[in-house]
Every structure is written in C-alpha cells, then in structure tokens.
C-alpha cells in the first residue's frame, strides 16, 4: 500500500512538473487544479517528487533481504 502511495506521488510530481514547465493544460495532475500561484505549484510538484521517491527508496531498503 505504501509503495502505491509513493508511486502515485512520484508520478503526480514528475508529470505535473513536466506539464507546468512545458506550458500544458490542467490535465489530470492534482496540483494544477488548486488555485495556487505558479511558484507554489512548482514547489508542490518538487515536494511530491521528493516525498514519493523517499517512500519508494525507504521501502526498497527495508524490504530487501540482508545478506552478510
């Protein structure tokens, strides 16, 4: 379940960031539908990338078997 949340945040963050930098429409990225200034929207996408990536890396590190 936590991996799904991390992946969703990562996809929303990366896709939304690319969409905003390319000047795209609102599309299906959640932060684009909020009434925020552009700098806050971009910051939100970067935070979503960081949080989603951190969750996925954290789950990978603690899930992999430890071989000595």
N, CA, C, O and CB atoms as a CASP TS submission, in Angstrom:
PFRMAT TS
TARGET T0000
AUTHOR 0000-0000-0000
METHOD Language model
MODEL 1
PARENT N/A
ATOM      1  N   UNK     1       0.823  -1.199   0.000  1.00  0.00           N
ATOM      2  CA  UNK     1       0.000   0.000   0.000  1.00  0.00           C
ATOM      3  C   UNK     1       0.864   1.259   0.000  1.00  0.00           C
ATOM      4  O   UNK     1       0.589   2.215  -0.725  1.00  0.00           O
ATOM      5  CB  UNK     1      -0.935   0.000   1.208  1.00  0.00           C
ATOM      6  N   UNK     2       1.908   1.244   0.821  1.00  0.00           N
ATOM      7  CA  UNK     2       2.769   2.417   0.904  1.00  0.00           C
ATOM      8  C   UNK     2       3.523   2.643  -0.408  1.00  0.00           C
ATOM      9  O   UNK     2       3.779   3.782  -0.799  1.00  0.00           O
ATOM     10  CB  UNK     2       3.759   2.267   2.062  1.00  0.00           C
ATOM     11  N   UNK     3       3.879   1.533  -1.089  1.00  0.00           N
ATOM     12  CA  UNK     3       4.538   1.678  -2.386  1.00  0.00           C
ATOM     13  C   UNK     3       3.619   2.349  -3.399  1.00  0.00           C
ATOM     14  O   UNK     3       4.070   3.149  -4.219  1.00  0.00           O
ATOM     15  CB  UNK     3       4.987   0.312  -2.911  1.00  0.00           C
ATOM     16  N   UNK     4       2.335   2.026  -3.343  1.00  0.00           N
ATOM     17  CA  UNK     4       1.371   2.633  -4.267  1.00  0.00           C
ATOM     18  C   UNK     4       1.257   4.136  -4.028  1.00  0.00           C
ATOM     19  O   UNK     4       1.168   4.913  -4.979  1.00  0.00           O
ATOM     20  CB  UNK     4      -0.008   1.969  -4.119  1.00  0.00           C
ATOM     21  N   UNK     5       1.258   4.542  -2.768  1.00  0.00           N
ATOM     22  CA  UNK     5       1.194   5.971  -2.440  1.00  0.00           C
ATOM     23  C   UNK     5       2.459   6.674  -2.925  1.00  0.00           C
ATOM     24  O   UNK     5       2.391   7.761  -3.498  1.00  0.00           O
ATOM     25  CB  UNK     5       1.011   6.179  -0.913  1.00  0.00           C
ATOM     26  N   UNK     6       3.614   6.048  -2.691  1.00  0.00           N
ATOM     27  CA  UNK     6       4.872   6.629  -3.147  1.00  0.00           C
ATOM     28  C   UNK     6       4.924   6.764  -4.658  1.00  0.00           C
ATOM     29  O   UNK     6       5.364   7.787  -5.184  1.00  0.00           O
ATOM     30  CB  UNK     6       6.034   5.792  -2.670  1.00  0.00           C
ATOM     31  N   UNK     7       4.474   5.726  -5.355  1.00  0.00           N
ATOM     32  CA  UNK     7       4.465   5.767  -6.817  1.00  0.00           C
ATOM     33  C   UNK     7       3.494   6.820  -7.337  1.00  0.00           C
ATOM     34  O   UNK     7       3.794   7.526  -8.299  1.00  0.00           O
ATOM     35  CB  UNK     7       4.100   4.395  -7.384  1.00  0.00           C
ATOM     36  N   UNK     8       2.337   6.925  -6.703  1.00  0.00           N
ATOM     37  CA  UNK     8       1.355   7.935  -7.107  1.00  0.00           C
ATOM     38  C   UNK     8       1.910   9.346  -6.920  1.00  0.00           C
ATOM     39  O   UNK     8       1.761  10.194  -7.800  1.00  0.00           O
ATOM     40  CB  UNK     8       0.056   7.770  -6.304  1.00  0.00           C
ATOM     41  N   UNK     9       2.547   9.597  -5.784  1.00  0.00           N
ATOM     42  CA  UNK     9       3.147  10.917  -5.547  1.00  0.00           C
ATOM     43  C   UNK     9       4.255  11.206  -6.557  1.00  0.00           C
ATOM     44  O   UNK     9       4.365  12.322  -7.067  1.00  0.00           O
ATOM     45  CB  UNK     9       3.706  11.004  -4.117  1.00  0.00           C
ATOM     46  N   UNK    10       5.070  10.199  -6.840  1.00  0.00           N
ATOM     47  CA  UNK    10       6.163  10.382  -7.793  1.00  0.00           C
ATOM     48  C   UNK    10       5.628  10.695  -9.192  1.00  0.00           C
ATOM     49  O   UNK    10       6.127  11.599  -9.863  1.00  0.00           O
ATOM     50  CB  UNK    10       7.047   9.129  -7.834  1.00  0.00           C
ATOM     51  N   UNK    11       4.627   9.956  -9.624  1.00  0.00           N
ATOM     52  CA  UNK    11       4.043  10.188 -10.952  1.00  0.00           C
ATOM     53  C   UNK    11       3.369  11.556 -11.017  1.00  0.00           C
ATOM     54  O   UNK    11       3.537  12.284 -11.995  1.00  0.00           O
ATOM     55  CB  UNK    11       3.026   9.082 -11.297  1.00  0.00           C
ATOM     56  N   UNK    12       2.607  11.908  -9.979  1.00  0.00           N
ATOM     57  CA  UNK    12       1.953  13.214  -9.950  1.00  0.00           C
ATOM     58  C   UNK    12       2.988  14.340  -9.959  1.00  0.00           C
ATOM     59  O   UNK    12       2.808  15.348 -10.642  1.00  0.00           O
ATOM     60  CB  UNK    12       1.049  13.333  -8.711  1.00  0.00           C
ATOM     61  N   UNK    13       4.061  14.167  -9.206  1.00  0.00           N
ATOM     62  CA  UNK    13       5.089  15.203  -9.128  1.00  0.00           C
ATOM     63  C   UNK    13       5.842  15.386 -10.432  1.00  0.00           C
ATOM     64  O   UNK    13       5.975  16.504 -10.928  1.00  0.00           O
ATOM     65  CB  UNK    13       6.062  14.878  -8.033  1.00  0.00           C
ATOM     66  N   UNK    14       6.339  14.277 -10.991  1.00  0.00           N
ATOM     67  CA  UNK    14       7.131  14.358 -12.230  1.00  0.00           C
ATOM     68  C   UNK    14       6.255  14.813 -13.394  1.00  0.00           C
ATOM     69  O   UNK    14       6.630  15.714 -14.144  1.00  0.00           O
ATOM     70  CB  UNK    14       7.780  12.989 -12.556  1.00  0.00           C
ATOM     71  N   UNK    15       5.098  14.193 -13.540  1.00  0.00           N
ATOM     72  CA  UNK    15       4.206  14.567 -14.637  1.00  0.00           C
ATOM     73  C   UNK    15       3.727  16.000 -14.540  1.00  0.00           C
ATOM     74  O   UNK    15       3.681  16.716 -15.540  1.00  0.00           O
ATOM     75  CB  UNK    15       3.021  13.647 -14.671  1.00  0.00           C
ATOM     76  N   UNK    16       3.370  16.420 -13.336  1.00  0.00           N
ATOM     77  CA  UNK    16       2.916  17.798 -13.150  1.00  0.00           C
ATOM     78  C   UNK    16       4.015  18.812 -13.390  1.00  0.00           C
ATOM     79  O   UNK    16       3.773  19.881 -13.950  1.00  0.00           O
ATOM     80  CB  UNK    16       2.367  17.977 -11.762  1.00  0.00           C
ATOM     81  N   UNK    17       5.231  18.474 -12.964  1.00  0.00           N
ATOM     82  CA  UNK    17       6.362  19.377 -13.191  1.00  0.00           C
ATOM     83  C   UNK    17       6.640  19.526 -14.683  1.00  0.00           C
ATOM     84  O   UNK    17       6.824  20.638 -15.178  1.00  0.00           O
ATOM     85  CB  UNK    17       7.620  18.861 -12.466  1.00  0.00           C
ATOM     86  N   UNK    18       6.669  18.411 -15.391  1.00  0.00           N
ATOM     87  CA  UNK    18       6.888  18.466 -16.845  1.00  0.00           C
ATOM     88  C   UNK    18       5.752  19.231 -17.519  1.00  0.00           C
ATOM     89  O   UNK    18       5.992  20.049 -18.406  1.00  0.00           O
ATOM     90  CB  UNK    18       6.998  17.035 -17.439  1.00  0.00           C
ATOM     91  N   UNK    19       4.526  18.966 -17.101  1.00  0.00           N
ATOM     92  CA  UNK    19       3.363  19.645 -17.676  1.00  0.00           C
ATOM     93  C   UNK    19       3.451  21.156 -17.469  1.00  0.00           C
ATOM     94  O   UNK    19       3.188  21.923 -18.396  1.00  0.00           O
ATOM     95  CB  UNK    19       2.067  19.102 -17.055  1.00  0.00           C
ATOM     96  N   UNK    20       3.816  21.588 -16.269  1.00  0.00           N
ATOM     97  CA  UNK    20       3.910  23.024 -15.995  1.00  0.00           C
ATOM     98  C   UNK    20       5.070  23.669 -16.735  1.00  0.00           C
ATOM     99  O   UNK    20       4.927  24.772 -17.263  1.00  0.00           O
ATOM    100  CB  UNK    20       4.058  23.265 -14.505  1.00  0.00           C
ATOM    101  N   UNK    21       6.208  23.007 -16.782  1.00  0.00           N
ATOM    102  CA  UNK    21       7.365  23.585 -17.471  1.00  0.00           C
ATOM    103  C   UNK    21       7.147  23.655 -18.975  1.00  0.00           C
ATOM    104  O   UNK    21       7.685  24.540 -19.641  1.00  0.00           O
ATOM    105  CB  UNK    21       8.619  22.775 -17.170  1.00  0.00           C
ATOM    106  N   UNK    22       6.360  22.726 -19.516  1.00  0.00           N
ATOM    107  CA  UNK    22       6.071  22.728 -20.948  1.00  0.00           C
ATOM    108  C   UNK    22       4.879  23.617 -21.289  1.00  0.00           C
ATOM    109  O   UNK    22       4.548  23.785 -22.463  1.00  0.00           O
ATOM    110  CB  UNK    22       5.811  21.309 -21.429  1.00  0.00           C
ATOM    111  N   UNK    23       4.228  24.189 -20.269  1.00  0.00           N
ATOM    112  CA  UNK    23       3.090  25.073 -20.516  1.00  0.00           C
ATOM    113  C   UNK    23       1.834  24.335 -20.917  1.00  0.00           C
ATOM    114  O   UNK    23       1.032  24.849 -21.697  1.00  0.00           O
ATOM    115  CB  UNK    23       3.436  26.059 -21.576  1.00  0.00           C
ATOM    116  N   UNK    24       1.651  23.125 -20.387  1.00  0.00           N
ATOM    117  CA  UNK    24       0.488  22.316 -20.734  1.00  0.00           C
ATOM    118  C   UNK    24      -0.772  22.752 -20.008  1.00  0.00           C
ATOM    119  O   UNK    24      -0.769  23.706 -19.230  1.00  0.00           O
ATOM    120  CB  UNK    24       0.763  20.875 -20.434  1.00  0.00           C
ATOM    121  N   UNK    25      -1.846  22.032 -20.281  1.00  0.00           N
ATOM    122  CA  UNK    25      -3.138  22.325 -19.655  1.00  0.00           C
ATOM    123  C   UNK    25      -3.196  21.718 -18.253  1.00  0.00           C
ATOM    124  O   UNK    25      -2.210  21.162 -17.771  1.00  0.00           O
ATOM    125  CB  UNK    25      -4.301  21.787 -20.523  1.00  0.00           C
ATOM    126  N   UNK    26      -4.359  21.829 -17.601  1.00  0.00           N
ATOM    127  CA  UNK    26      -4.510  21.290 -16.247  1.00  0.00           C
ATOM    128  C   UNK    26      -4.343  19.779 -16.222  1.00  0.00           C
ATOM    129  O   UNK    26      -3.817  19.240 -15.248  1.00  0.00           O
ATOM    130  CB  UNK    26      -5.870  21.667 -15.675  1.00  0.00           C
ATOM    131  N   UNK    27      -4.776  19.080 -17.267  1.00  0.00           N
ATOM    132  CA  UNK    27      -4.612  17.642 -17.401  1.00  0.00           C
ATOM    133  C   UNK    27      -5.167  16.910 -16.187  1.00  0.00           C
ATOM    134  O   UNK    27      -6.186  17.332 -15.639  1.00  0.00           O
ATOM    135  CB  UNK    27      -3.143  17.294 -17.597  1.00  0.00           C
ATOM    136  N   UNK    28      -4.540  15.842 -15.756  1.00  0.00           N
ATOM    137  CA  UNK    28      -5.035  15.068 -14.611  1.00  0.00           C
ATOM    138  C   UNK    28      -4.151  15.220 -13.382  1.00  0.00           C
ATOM    139  O   UNK    28      -4.287  14.449 -12.432  1.00  0.00           O
ATOM    140  CB  UNK    28      -5.138  13.601 -14.980  1.00  0.00           C
ATOM    141  N   UNK    29      -3.253  16.191 -13.380  1.00  0.00           N
ATOM    142  CA  UNK    29      -2.356  16.397 -12.247  1.00  0.00           C
ATOM    143  C   UNK    29      -3.064  17.235 -11.184  1.00  0.00           C
ATOM    144  O   UNK    29      -3.510  18.350 -11.455  1.00  0.00           O
ATOM    145  CB  UNK    29      -1.039  17.085 -12.700  1.00  0.00           C
ATOM    146  N   UNK    30      -3.161  16.694  -9.994  1.00  0.00           N
ATOM    147  CA  UNK    30      -3.981  17.255  -8.921  1.00  0.00           C
ATOM    148  C   UNK    30      -3.614  18.693  -8.571  1.00  0.00           C
ATOM    149  O   UNK    30      -4.503  19.530  -8.419  1.00  0.00           O
ATOM    150  CB  UNK    30      -3.860  16.400  -7.694  1.00  0.00           C
ATOM    151  N   UNK    31      -2.332  18.994  -8.439  1.00  0.00           N
ATOM    152  CA  UNK    31      -1.926  20.341  -8.029  1.00  0.00           C
ATOM    153  C   UNK    31      -2.299  21.409  -9.054  1.00  0.00           C
ATOM    154  O   UNK    31      -2.411  22.584  -8.704  1.00  0.00           O
ATOM    155  CB  UNK    31      -0.434  20.376  -7.786  1.00  0.00           C
ATOM    156  N   UNK    32      -2.491  21.026 -10.297  1.00  0.00           N
ATOM    157  CA  UNK    32      -2.864  22.001 -11.321  1.00  0.00           C
ATOM    158  C   UNK    32      -4.298  22.494 -11.151  1.00  0.00           C
ATOM    159  O   UNK    32      -4.658  23.534 -11.701  1.00  0.00           O
ATOM    160  CB  UNK    32      -2.691  21.396 -12.703  1.00  0.00           C
ATOM    161  N   UNK    33      -5.111  21.773 -10.406  1.00  0.00           N
ATOM    162  CA  UNK    33      -6.493  22.176 -10.188  1.00  0.00           C
ATOM    163  C   UNK    33      -6.663  23.067  -8.971  1.00  0.00           C
ATOM    164  O   UNK    33      -7.734  23.645  -8.780  1.00  0.00           O
ATOM    165  CB  UNK    33      -7.359  20.963 -10.045  1.00  0.00           C
ATOM    166  N   UNK    34      -5.635  23.193  -8.144  1.00  0.00           N
ATOM    167  CA  UNK    34      -5.708  24.066  -6.975  1.00  0.00           C
ATOM    168  C   UNK    34      -5.392  25.495  -7.384  1.00  0.00           C
ATOM    169  O   UNK    34      -4.558  25.728  -8.259  1.00  0.00           O
ATOM    170  CB  UNK    34      -4.738  23.591  -5.869  1.00  0.00           C
ATOM    171  N   UNK    35      -6.051  26.440  -6.758  1.00  0.00           N
ATOM    172  CA  UNK    35      -5.844  27.850  -7.070  1.00  0.00           C
ATOM    173  C   UNK    35      -4.602  28.351  -6.330  1.00  0.00           C
ATOM    174  O   UNK    35      -4.698  28.964  -5.267  1.00  0.00           O
ATOM    175  CB  UNK    35      -7.098  28.696  -6.687  1.00  0.00           C
ATOM    176  N   UNK    36      -3.443  28.078  -6.913  1.00  0.00           N
ATOM    177  CA  UNK    36      -2.157  28.441  -6.317  1.00  0.00           C
ATOM    178  C   UNK    36      -1.360  29.290  -7.296  1.00  0.00           C
ATOM    179  O   UNK    36      -1.556  29.186  -8.507  1.00  0.00           O
ATOM    180  CB  UNK    36      -1.355  27.179  -5.916  1.00  0.00           C
ATOM    181  N   UNK    37      -0.460  30.133  -6.783  1.00  0.00           N
ATOM    182  CA  UNK    37       0.450  30.830  -7.691  1.00  0.00           C
ATOM    183  C   UNK    37       1.403  29.819  -8.334  1.00  0.00           C
ATOM    184  O   UNK    37       1.647  28.753  -7.769  1.00  0.00           O
ATOM    185  CB  UNK    37       1.249  31.936  -6.935  1.00  0.00           C
ATOM    186  N   UNK    38       1.933  30.143  -9.493  1.00  0.00           N
ATOM    187  CA  UNK    38       2.798  29.191 -10.203  1.00  0.00           C
ATOM    188  C   UNK    38       3.994  28.698  -9.385  1.00  0.00           C
ATOM    189  O   UNK    38       4.348  27.521  -9.463  1.00  0.00           O
ATOM    190  CB  UNK    38       3.301  29.825 -11.464  1.00  0.00           C
ATOM    191  N   UNK    39       4.620  29.582  -8.600  1.00  0.00           N
ATOM    192  CA  UNK    39       5.781  29.149  -7.828  1.00  0.00           C
ATOM    193  C   UNK    39       5.382  28.134  -6.761  1.00  0.00           C
ATOM    194  O   UNK    39       6.155  27.223  -6.467  1.00  0.00           O
ATOM    195  CB  UNK    39       6.469  30.355  -7.179  1.00  0.00           C
ATOM    196  N   UNK    40       4.197  28.270  -6.177  1.00  0.00           N
ATOM    197  CA  UNK    40       3.738  27.320  -5.159  1.00  0.00           C
ATOM    198  C   UNK    40       3.387  25.977  -5.798  1.00  0.00           C
ATOM    199  O   UNK    40       3.622  24.923  -5.208  1.00  0.00           O
ATOM    200  CB  UNK    40       2.516  27.886  -4.400  1.00  0.00           C
ATOM    201  N   UNK    41       2.834  26.020  -6.985  1.00  0.00           N
ATOM    202  CA  UNK    41       2.500  24.786  -7.698  1.00  0.00           C
ATOM    203  C   UNK    41       3.771  24.016  -8.052  1.00  0.00           C
ATOM    204  O   UNK    41       3.836  22.799  -7.877  1.00  0.00           O
ATOM    205  CB  UNK    41       1.689  25.097  -8.976  1.00  0.00           C
ATOM    206  N   UNK    42       4.777  24.730  -8.549  1.00  0.00           N
ATOM    207  CA  UNK    42       6.043  24.069  -8.875  1.00  0.00           C
ATOM    208  C   UNK    42       6.709  23.505  -7.627  1.00  0.00           C
ATOM    209  O   UNK    42       7.264  22.406  -7.660  1.00  0.00           O
ATOM    210  CB  UNK    42       6.990  25.047  -9.575  1.00  0.00           C
ATOM    211  N   UNK    43       6.658  24.250  -6.530  1.00  0.00           N
ATOM    212  CA  UNK    43       7.214  23.761  -5.270  1.00  0.00           C
ATOM    213  C   UNK    43       6.476  22.505  -4.812  1.00  0.00           C
ATOM    214  O   UNK    43       7.099  21.566  -4.318  1.00  0.00           O
ATOM    215  CB  UNK    43       7.136  24.853  -4.184  1.00  0.00           C
ATOM    216  N   UNK    44       5.175  22.485  -4.972  1.00  0.00           N
ATOM    217  CA  UNK    44       4.384  21.308  -4.609  1.00  0.00           C
ATOM    218  C   UNK    44       4.756  20.089  -5.424  1.00  0.00           C
ATOM    219  O   UNK    44       4.818  18.980  -4.894  1.00  0.00           O
ATOM    220  CB  UNK    44       2.917  21.594  -4.778  1.00  0.00           C
ATOM    221  N   UNK    45       5.008  20.287  -6.724  1.00  0.00           N
ATOM    222  CA  UNK    45       5.418  19.164  -7.567  1.00  0.00           C
ATOM    223  C   UNK    45       6.788  18.639  -7.142  1.00  0.00           C
ATOM    224  O   UNK    45       7.004  17.428  -7.099  1.00  0.00           O
ATOM    225  CB  UNK    45       5.446  19.584  -9.046  1.00  0.00           C
ATOM    226  N   UNK    46       7.702  19.539  -6.833  1.00  0.00           N
ATOM    227  CA  UNK    46       9.035  19.116  -6.385  1.00  0.00           C
ATOM    228  C   UNK    46       8.933  18.367  -5.051  1.00  0.00           C
ATOM    229  O   UNK    46       9.611  17.359  -4.853  1.00  0.00           O
ATOM    230  CB  UNK    46       9.980  20.344  -6.245  1.00  0.00           C
ATOM    231  N   UNK    47       8.096  18.851  -4.149  1.00  0.00           N
ATOM    232  CA  UNK    47       7.895  18.154  -2.872  1.00  0.00           C
ATOM    233  C   UNK    47       7.277  16.772  -3.086  1.00  0.00           C
ATOM    234  O   UNK    47       7.668  15.813  -2.421  1.00  0.00           O
ATOM    235  CB  UNK    47       7.000  18.990  -1.941  1.00  0.00           C
ATOM    236  N   UNK    48       6.331  16.662  -3.992  1.00  0.00           N
ATOM    237  CA  UNK    48       5.716  15.363  -4.282  1.00  0.00           C
ATOM    238  C   UNK    48       6.750  14.389  -4.837  1.00  0.00           C
ATOM    239  O   UNK    48       6.736  13.206  -4.495  1.00  0.00           O
ATOM    240  CB  UNK    48       4.552  15.526  -5.279  1.00  0.00           C
ATOM    241  N   UNK    49       7.647  14.881  -5.693  1.00  0.00           N
ATOM    242  CA  UNK    49       8.719  14.034  -6.219  1.00  0.00           C
ATOM    243  C   UNK    49       9.614  13.553  -5.083  1.00  0.00           C
ATOM    244  O   UNK    49       9.936  12.369  -4.996  1.00  0.00           O
ATOM    245  CB  UNK    49       9.553  14.796  -7.273  1.00  0.00           C
ATOM    246  N   UNK    50      10.011  14.475  -4.216  1.00  0.00           N
ATOM    247  CA  UNK    50      10.890  14.114  -3.107  1.00  0.00           C
ATOM    248  C   UNK    50      10.250  13.145  -2.135  1.00  0.00           C
ATOM    249  O   UNK    50      10.882  12.171  -1.724  1.00  0.00           O
ATOM    250  CB  UNK    50      11.314  15.345  -2.372  1.00  0.00           C
ATOM    251  N   UNK    51       9.011  13.395  -1.763  1.00  0.00           N
ATOM    252  CA  UNK    51       8.324  12.519  -0.805  1.00  0.00           C
ATOM    253  C   UNK    51       8.050  11.149  -1.429  1.00  0.00           C
ATOM    254  O   UNK    51       8.286  10.120  -0.797  1.00  0.00           O
ATOM    255  CB  UNK    51       6.999  13.165  -0.332  1.00  0.00           C
ATOM    256  N   UNK    52       7.559  11.137  -2.656  1.00  0.00           N
ATOM    257  CA  UNK    52       7.281   9.863  -3.328  1.00  0.00           C
ATOM    258  C   UNK    52       8.540   9.040  -3.540  1.00  0.00           C
ATOM    259  O   UNK    52       8.545   7.832  -3.302  1.00  0.00           O
ATOM    260  CB  UNK    52       6.608  10.111  -4.663  1.00  0.00           C
ATOM    261  N   UNK    53       9.606   9.690  -3.988  1.00  0.00           N
ATOM    262  CA  UNK    53      10.878   8.987  -4.169  1.00  0.00           C
ATOM    263  C   UNK    53      11.440   8.472  -2.862  1.00  0.00           C
ATOM    264  O   UNK    53      11.991   7.373  -2.807  1.00  0.00           O
ATOM    265  CB  UNK    53      11.886   9.894  -4.828  1.00  0.00           C
ATOM    266  N   UNK    54      11.304   9.258  -1.811  1.00  0.00           N
ATOM    267  CA  UNK    54      11.792   8.834  -0.493  1.00  0.00           C
ATOM    268  C   UNK    54      11.030   7.618   0.017  1.00  0.00           C
ATOM    269  O   UNK    54      11.628   6.694   0.569  1.00  0.00           O
ATOM    270  CB  UNK    54      11.674   9.982   0.513  1.00  0.00           C
ATOM    271  N   UNK    55       9.730   7.615  -0.164  1.00  0.00           N
ATOM    272  CA  UNK    55       8.924   6.466   0.270  1.00  0.00           C
ATOM    273  C   UNK    55       9.348   5.215  -0.483  1.00  0.00           C
ATOM    274  O   UNK    55       9.531   4.157   0.120  1.00  0.00           O
ATOM    275  CB  UNK    55       7.417   6.736   0.052  1.00  0.00           C
ATOM    276  N   UNK    56       9.506   5.330  -1.795  1.00  0.00           N
ATOM    277  CA  UNK    56       9.884   4.159  -2.584  1.00  0.00           C
ATOM    278  C   UNK    56      11.272   3.656  -2.219  1.00  0.00           C
ATOM    279  O   UNK    56      11.480   2.449  -2.101  1.00  0.00           O
ATOM    280  CB  UNK    56       9.828   4.483  -4.066  1.00  0.00           C
ATOM    281  N   UNK    57      12.220   4.561  -2.039  1.00  0.00           N
ATOM    282  CA  UNK    57      13.567   4.135  -1.649  1.00  0.00           C
ATOM    283  C   UNK    57      13.578   3.536  -0.255  1.00  0.00           C
ATOM    284  O   UNK    57      14.255   2.534  -0.026  1.00  0.00           O
ATOM    285  CB  UNK    57      14.536   5.309  -1.713  1.00  0.00           C
ATOM    286  N   UNK    58      12.848   4.120   0.677  1.00  0.00           N
ATOM    287  CA  UNK    58      12.785   3.616   2.047  1.00  0.00           C
ATOM    288  C   UNK    58      12.204   2.204   2.079  1.00  0.00           C
ATOM    289  O   UNK    58      12.709   1.334   2.788  1.00  0.00           O
ATOM    290  CB  UNK    58      11.946   4.556   2.927  1.00  0.00           C
ATOM    291  N   UNK    59      11.136   1.982   1.304  1.00  0.00           N
ATOM    292  CA  UNK    59      10.530   0.651   1.259  1.00  0.00           C
ATOM    293  C   UNK    59      11.462  -0.360   0.607  1.00  0.00           C
ATOM    294  O   UNK    59      11.498  -1.521   1.015  1.00  0.00           O
ATOM    295  CB  UNK    59       9.202   0.697   0.505  1.00  0.00           C
ATOM    296  N   UNK    60      12.213   0.065  -0.393  1.00  0.00           N
ATOM    297  CA  UNK    60      13.136  -0.851  -1.060  1.00  0.00           C
ATOM    298  C   UNK    60      14.272  -1.241  -0.122  1.00  0.00           C
ATOM    299  O   UNK    60      14.660  -2.408  -0.079  1.00  0.00           O
ATOM    300  CB  UNK    60      13.700  -0.214  -2.343  1.00  0.00           C
ATOM    301  N   UNK    61      14.799  -0.303   0.614  1.00  0.00           N
ATOM    302  CA  UNK    61      15.917  -0.579   1.520  1.00  0.00           C
ATOM    303  C   UNK    61      15.489  -1.533   2.628  1.00  0.00           C
ATOM    304  O   UNK    61      16.218  -2.471   2.948  1.00  0.00           O
ATOM    305  CB  UNK    61      16.458   0.729   2.126  1.00  0.00           C
ATOM    306  N   UNK    62      14.328  -1.308   3.211  1.00  0.00           N
ATOM    307  CA  UNK    62      13.910  -2.126   4.343  1.00  0.00           C
ATOM    308  C   UNK    62      13.199  -3.407   3.935  1.00  0.00           C
ATOM    309  O   UNK    62      12.884  -4.233   4.792  1.00  0.00           O
ATOM    310  CB  UNK    62      13.018  -1.330   5.234  1.00  0.00           C
ATOM    311  N   UNK    63      12.945  -3.587   2.665  1.00  0.00           N
ATOM    312  CA  UNK    63      12.304  -4.803   2.198  1.00  0.00           C
ATOM    313  C   UNK    63      13.293  -5.812   1.659  1.00  0.00           C
ATOM    314  O   UNK    63      13.026  -7.014   1.694  1.00  0.00           O
ATOM    315  CB  UNK    63      11.297  -4.478   1.146  1.00  0.00           C
ATOM    316  N   UNK    64      14.421  -5.357   1.165  1.00  0.00           N
ATOM    317  CA  UNK    64      15.382  -6.273   0.561  1.00  0.00           C
ATOM    318  C   UNK    64      16.055  -7.113   1.647  1.00  0.00           C
ATOM    319  O   UNK    64      16.350  -6.612   2.732  1.00  0.00           O
ATOM    320  CB  UNK    64      16.438  -5.493  -0.258  1.00  0.00           C
ATOM    321  N   UNK    65      16.296  -8.387   1.352  1.00  0.00           N
ATOM    322  CA  UNK    65      16.949  -9.244   2.347  1.00  0.00           C
ATOM    323  C   UNK    65      18.389  -8.809   2.575  1.00  0.00           C
ATOM    324  O   UNK    65      19.076  -8.372   1.652  1.00  0.00           O
ATOM    325  CB  UNK    65      16.908 -10.715   1.905  1.00  0.00           C
ATOM    326  N   UNK    66      18.820  -8.932   3.788  1.00  0.00           N
ATOM    327  CA  UNK    66      20.186  -8.536   4.131  1.00  0.00           C
ATOM    328  C   UNK    66      21.084  -9.757   4.057  1.00  0.00           C
ATOM    329  O   UNK    66      20.892 -10.729   4.787  1.00  0.00           O
ATOM    330  CB  UNK    66      20.250  -7.890   5.544  1.00  0.00           C
ATOM    331  N   UNK    67      22.049  -9.698   3.182  1.00  0.00           N
ATOM    332  CA  UNK    67      22.987 -10.803   3.001  1.00  0.00           C
ATOM    333  C   UNK    67      24.316 -10.387   3.589  1.00  0.00           C
ATOM    334  O   UNK    67      24.823  -9.301   3.308  1.00  0.00           O
ATOM    335  CB  UNK    67      23.135 -11.195   1.497  1.00  0.00           C
ATOM    336  N   UNK    68      24.870 -11.254   4.401  1.00  0.00           N
ATOM    337  CA  UNK    68      26.159 -10.930   5.021  1.00  0.00           C
ATOM    338  C   UNK    68      27.250 -11.781   4.446  1.00  0.00           C
ATOM    339  O   UNK    68      28.407 -11.652   4.844  1.00  0.00           O
ATOM    340  CB  UNK    68      26.102 -11.111   6.529  1.00  0.00           C
TER
END
